[in-house]
Amino acid sequence: MTELLKVDVMDGVAVMTINRPEVRNAINGATARAIAAAVDEIDESDEVAVAVITGAGGNFCSGMDLRGFLDGDRPSVEGRGFAGLVLAPPKKPLIAAIEGYALAGGCEIALACDLIVASESAKFGLPEPKRGLVPTGGGALKLHERLPYHIAMELLMSGEMITADRAHHFGLVNYVAPQGRALDVATALAARLATST
């Protein structure tokens, strides 16, 4: 079995990579627990000033692992919420580096971050309304804090996606990077922040 979460630390920056590309980095219980443990280590480490979270294989995160959920697996951690960080992100700055899709819980992970870098082809969305569901991992509560109210309501009611450029226009995304370069831009930003903290 491959490592569900890879963590690399260099020059004050910890990069957490969700490593389930075969399921577009969908979060299962084991991955949520791995992220929660990594967040605890980041918070306690004197070597880490800033953290980055990203996904392997060209996508950030497609949300909850639905197959696992149907088998009773819950992708949340007590006290930390979905993905082991949505309700209690690290105490240190957290940057999302997004390629491809950040959907459902993946979008909620991004909303839990302090800063967002997205590639020009990235797409954000909370598709739960298309399935008669409510995004309960924080999306329904946080989206209108990050986007103008009417834009947030359109996305929450329609379940449609928003592009990186449009998300940047409304202030959800800090930087739009060339395709394949979101992590590079995010780690450069993290390095800048690490030297100033």
C-alpha positions as CSV (number, residue, x, y, z in Angstrom):
1,M,0.0,0.0,0.0
2,T,1.3,3.5,-0.8
3,E,1.8,6.1,1.8
4,L,-1.6,8.0,2.0
5,L,0.1,11.3,3.0
6,K,3.6,12.4,2.2
7,V,5.2,15.1,4.4
8,D,8.4,16.9,3.4
9,V,10.0,19.6,5.5
10,M,12.6,22.0,4.1
11,D,13.7,25.5,5.2
12,G,10.8,26.0,7.6
13,V,8.1,24.8,5.2
14,A,6.2,21.5,5.6
15,V,4.5,20.2,2.4
16,M,1.7,17.7,3.0
17,T,0.8,15.8,-0.2
18,I,-2.4,13.8,-0.2
19,N,-1.3,10.7,-2.1
20,R,-4.3,8.9,-3.4
21,P,-4.2,9.9,-7.1
22,E,-6.1,6.8,-8.2
23,V,-9.3,8.3,-6.5
24,R,-8.4,12.0,-7.1
25,N,-7.1,12.2,-3.6
26,A,-10.5,11.4,-2.0
27,I,-10.3,11.4,1.8
28,N,-10.9,8.2,3.7
29,G,-10.6,7.7,7.5
30,A,-6.9,6.6,7.3
31,T,-6.0,9.6,5.3
32,A,-7.9,11.9,7.7
33,R,-6.0,10.5,10.6
34,A,-2.7,10.8,8.8
35,I,-3.4,14.5,8.1
36,A,-4.5,15.1,11.7
37,A,-1.2,13.5,13.0
38,A,0.8,15.6,10.5
39,V,-1.0,18.8,11.7
40,D,-0.1,17.9,15.3
41,E,3.5,17.4,14.4
42,I,3.6,20.7,12.4
43,D,2.1,22.6,15.3
44,E,4.7,21.1,17.7
45,S,7.7,21.4,15.4
46,D,10.2,24.3,15.9
47,E,11.5,23.6,12.4
48,V,8.2,24.4,10.7
49,A,6.9,28.0,10.3
50,V,4.5,27.5,7.4
51,A,2.6,24.5,5.9
52,V,1.4,23.7,2.4
53,I,-1.2,21.1,1.5
54,T,-1.5,19.7,-2.0
55,G,-2.6,16.6,-3.9
56,A,-0.7,14.1,-6.0
57,G,-1.4,13.2,-9.6
58,G,-2.8,16.5,-10.9
59,N,-5.8,16.9,-8.6
60,F,-6.1,18.5,-5.2
61,C,-8.9,16.5,-3.6
62,S,-12.3,15.3,-4.8
63,G,-13.8,15.2,-1.3
64,M,-14.9,12.2,0.7
65,D,-14.1,8.7,-0.4
66,L,-17.7,7.6,-1.1
67,R,-16.9,3.9,-1.4
68,G,-15.3,3.9,2.0
69,F,-18.2,5.9,3.4
70,L,-20.7,3.4,2.2
71,D,-18.7,0.7,4.0
72,G,-18.8,2.7,7.2
73,D,-15.5,4.5,7.0
74,R,-15.7,8.1,8.3
75,P,-13.2,10.6,6.9
76,S,-13.1,12.8,9.9
77,V,-11.3,13.0,13.2
78,E,-12.8,14.0,16.5
79,G,-12.1,17.6,17.2
80,R,-10.6,18.2,13.8
81,G,-13.5,17.5,11.5
82,F,-13.3,16.4,7.9
83,A,-9.8,15.4,6.6
84,G,-8.4,15.9,10.1
85,L,-8.1,19.6,9.7
86,V,-11.3,21.4,8.4
87,L,-12.5,22.3,11.9
88,A,-9.0,22.7,13.5
89,P,-6.3,23.6,10.9
90,P,-2.7,24.1,12.0
91,K,-2.0,27.0,14.3
92,K,0.7,28.0,11.8
93,P,-0.2,29.5,8.4
94,L,-1.5,26.9,5.9
95,I,-1.4,27.3,2.1
96,A,-3.4,25.2,-0.3
97,A,-1.6,24.4,-3.6
98,I,-4.4,23.4,-6.0
99,E,-4.1,21.6,-9.3
100,G,-7.2,20.2,-11.0
101,Y,-10.2,19.6,-8.9
102,A,-11.0,20.9,-5.3
103,L,-14.5,19.6,-5.0
104,A,-16.8,18.9,-2.1
105,G,-14.6,18.2,0.9
106,G,-11.6,19.2,-1.2
107,C,-13.1,22.6,-1.5
108,E,-13.7,22.6,2.2
109,I,-10.1,21.8,2.9
110,A,-9.1,24.8,0.7
111,L,-11.5,27.0,2.6
112,A,-9.9,25.9,5.9
113,C,-6.5,27.3,4.6
114,D,-5.2,30.8,5.2
115,L,-4.0,31.3,1.6
116,I,-4.8,29.6,-1.7
117,V,-2.6,29.2,-4.8
118,A,-4.4,27.5,-7.8
119,S,-3.2,26.6,-11.2
120,E,-5.0,28.2,-14.1
121,S,-6.9,24.9,-14.8
122,A,-8.0,24.4,-11.2
123,K,-11.7,24.2,-10.4
124,F,-13.5,24.7,-7.1
125,G,-17.0,23.5,-6.3
126,L,-19.4,22.1,-3.8
127,P,-21.5,19.7,-5.9
128,E,-23.5,18.3,-3.0
129,P,-26.7,20.2,-4.0
130,K,-26.8,18.3,-7.3
131,R,-27.2,15.2,-5.2
132,G,-29.7,16.6,-2.7
133,L,-27.0,17.1,0.0
134,V,-25.6,19.9,2.0
135,P,-21.8,20.6,2.3
136,T,-21.6,20.0,6.0
137,G,-17.8,20.0,6.3
138,G,-17.6,23.8,6.5
139,G,-18.5,24.8,2.9
140,A,-22.0,26.0,3.6
141,L,-20.7,28.1,6.5
142,K,-17.4,29.4,5.1
143,L,-18.0,30.0,1.4
144,H,-20.0,33.2,1.9
145,E,-17.2,34.5,4.2
146,R,-14.7,34.1,1.4
147,L,-16.8,35.2,-1.6
148,P,-19.4,37.9,-2.1
149,Y,-22.7,36.7,-0.7
150,H,-24.6,36.3,-4.0
151,I,-21.7,34.5,-5.7
152,A,-21.5,32.1,-2.8
153,M,-25.2,31.5,-2.8
154,E,-25.2,30.8,-6.5
155,L,-22.5,28.1,-6.0
156,L,-24.1,26.6,-2.9
157,M,-27.5,26.4,-4.6
158,S,-26.4,25.3,-8.1
159,G,-23.5,23.0,-7.2
160,E,-21.6,24.4,-10.1
161,M,-17.8,24.9,-10.2
162,I,-15.9,28.1,-10.3
163,T,-12.6,28.5,-12.2
164,A,-9.3,29.6,-10.6
165,D,-9.5,32.9,-12.6
166,R,-13.0,33.7,-11.4
167,A,-12.1,32.6,-7.8
168,H,-9.1,35.0,-8.0
169,H,-11.3,37.8,-9.3
170,F,-13.5,37.5,-6.2
171,G,-10.6,37.1,-3.8
172,L,-10.9,33.4,-2.9
173,V,-7.5,32.6,-4.6
174,N,-4.3,34.6,-3.8
175,Y,-2.3,33.6,-6.9
176,V,-3.1,31.8,-10.1
177,A,-0.1,29.8,-11.3
178,P,0.6,28.2,-14.7
179,Q,-0.7,24.7,-15.0
180,G,1.5,22.3,-13.1
181,R,3.2,25.1,-11.1
182,A,0.8,25.7,-8.2
183,L,3.0,23.8,-5.7
184,D,6.1,25.8,-6.9
185,V,4.3,29.1,-6.4
186,A,2.9,28.0,-3.0
187,T,6.2,26.8,-1.7
188,A,7.9,30.1,-2.8
189,L,5.1,32.0,-1.0
190,A,5.6,29.8,2.1
191,A,9.3,30.4,2.1
192,R,8.7,34.1,2.0
193,L,6.3,33.8,5.0
194,A,8.6,31.5,6.9
195,T,11.4,34.1,6.9
196,S,9.1,36.8,8.2
197,T,7.6,34.8,11.1
